[in-house]
């Protein structure tokens, strides 16, 4: 057997909240469009912390900290990840676009781009050295209804996570983790 001793917290070398806030962030924002589950919101914070995203936007009916159920899933990431509440997702998408963000909905649509192609090609998102050429915003939708059609229409395009099973969707917090991981692997 090989040695697979669990690492201690000190060995993991995690940043303090203060150091995290000062650290360079991945130029990626996550937008939650009417996400109703407080656990999913907390998970979005925790995943955003893990991948050191720039900001998390909570829109519409999406709950905001402080809240016990968000905190339970976030495990303190509400203190490290920058976030902002916006009432109207469509207005936010238009604002982010005007500020130079490439805004994509993560959704199943006609003419969507498969995640692996989006992260692999990313020709309009990546500079020749592999760094991001422009900031990216990704919109994730409601657990039942997905991203609002008007919001999808305002986005630059859609990214779809290919699936091979009998279900037609993934939990929104799982989707956030998959997409951010693929972006990291693609060096964005």
N, C-alpha and C positions, 0 to 999 in steps of 0.2 A: 504494500500500500504506500502511496505517496503521502507526503505531509500536506494536509489541507486545513491547517489550523485557522480558525477565524481570526481576522485581524482585529486588533484593539482599536478603539476610537482614535487614539493618538497616532497609530500606524496609518489610518486612513487619510490623515492630513487634511481634514476638511477646513474650509475657510470659516472664520468667525463671521457673524452677520455684518459687522463693520467692514471687514476685509472684502466680503462679497459685494457690498454696496459700492466699494471703490474699484473693484476689479472690472476689467474690460468685459463687456457683454457681447454675446452673439447678436448680430443685428437682426433679431427676429422678435416680433410681437405676436402674442396669441390673443385672439379675440373670441370671447365666449358669447354667442348669440342666443340669449334666452335659455341658458342651461338651468334646469330646475333643481337638480340634485345637489345638495350642499356637499355631499361626499365627492362628487365629480369636480366641484369648484375647488375643494381642498386639494384634491389630487392634481388639478391643473397647477396650483401653486407649487406643490412639491416637485412635480415634473419640470416646471419652469425653473426652479432652483437647481435641479440636477443638471440641466443643460444650459444654465446661465443665460437665460433669455433676457432681452432688454426690458420688456414690460408685458403685463397681462391686463387686458381690458375686459371688464365685466359689464355686459350690456343687457338692457331690457329687464326681464324678471330675474336675471342672475343675481343671486344673493352676494352680499359683500361682507368682509370681516368688519368688526369682530362678530364671530358666531361660533358657538361651541362645536357644532357639527363640521364646519369648515376647518376649524382648528384641529379637530381630531384627525382628519385626513392629511392636513398640511404639515403637521408636526413642526410648526414654527416657521415654515416658509412664507407665511404672510408677513413676517418681519423682514425677510430678505428680498423678496421679489417685488419690484416696483409695480404698482397697480393703480388703475383708475376706473371709476364707474362712469359709464356713458348711457344715457337713457335710450338713445336711438342708434342702433347698429349701422343702419344705412348712412346716417350722417357721419358716423365715425369712419366708415370705409371711404367715403368721399373726402373727408379731412386727411386721412392717411395717404390716399392717392395724391392729393394736392401737395402733400409734404414730401413726395418722392418715393413712397413705399410701393413695392410691388405687392398688391393685395390679391390673395387667392383664397377661395373657399375650399375647404376639404369636404367634398360632397360627391355623391354619385349622380352624374349628369351626362347628357349627350355630349360627346366630344371632350370628355374629361381627359386629363393626362394621368397615366398610371404613376404612382408615387416613385417607383424605381426609375422611370424615365425622367420625371421632374427633377429628381435629385441627381441623376446621372448626367443628363444633358445640362440642365440649368444654365444654358448658354447665355440667356439674358439676365441671369442672376449672379453669375460668377465671373470675376475678372480672370485673366490668363494665369495669374498666380494662385488661383483656387480660393481667393478671398471673395467675400460678397461685394458685388459692384454696386448694389443698392440694397437698402433695408427691405426686409420681407415681413409681411403681416399675413397670418393664417387665421381664417375664420372657421370656427367649429360650432356646430349648431345644436339645437334642442334635441333631447334624447328621443323624442317621438317624431317631430316634424322636420328635423334637420335645420339647415341654414335657410332662412327666408328667401323666397325666389327673388324678391327685389334686391336683396343683398347679393345673391349669386350674380344677378345681372350687372351689378355695379363693380364686381370684381374683375380683375384682369383675366382670370380663368379659374378652372377647378382642378383640384388634385384628388385622385381617387386611390384608396388603398385596395389593391386587388384582393379578392376573397374567393375561396374555393369550396366552402362548405354550403350548408343548407340555409343558413341565416343570411339576411341581406344587409346586416350592419354590425358594427362593433360598438362597445360602450365608448362614449365620448372621451373619457379619461384614458382609455387604452389607445384610442386613435391619436390623441395628443402625444403619447409616449412613442408610438410607432413613427409618426411623422418627424418629431424632433430628433429621434435617433437616426433616422435616414438622412436628415439634413446634416447632422454631425458627421456621419460617415462620408458624406459628400463634401465635407469641409466648409459648409456654409455656417 
